[in-house]
Amino acid sequence: MRSISTHVLDISTGRPAAGVPVVIEKKGGEGFARVGGGATDADGRIKDLVAEGKLTEGTYRVTFDTGAYFAASGREGFYPEAAVVFVVKDAAAHYHVPLLLSPFGYSTYRGS
């Protein structure tokens, strides 16, 4: 499976973060260009940020609109967005970029 996916969990509530707007961009030349995006589903997932067959080697940036997510739930967060930059070295592989989120912090790791 050649794709990029994500899963956002709100660790302050212990639940998936549904409705988080997400954009994925690929670096090219001097900057980044959008290659996909969407919003997390009820389980906090987007399974195809970059669809199978469209993934190429390079540097990618996933930006999570955490400000919109917290505003929609009537909460205030410190970080209006969380951006994760990573390198795809094997375009035949699957890349999973999870985000653990709270109003005052976040972390990420390479998932499976």
ABEGO torsion letter per residue (X at the ends): XBBBBBBBBBAAAGBBBBGBBBBBBBBBEABBBBAEEEBBBAAGBBABABBBGABBBEBBBBBBBAAAAAAAAGBBBABABBBBBBBBABAABBBBBBBBBBAABBBBBBBX
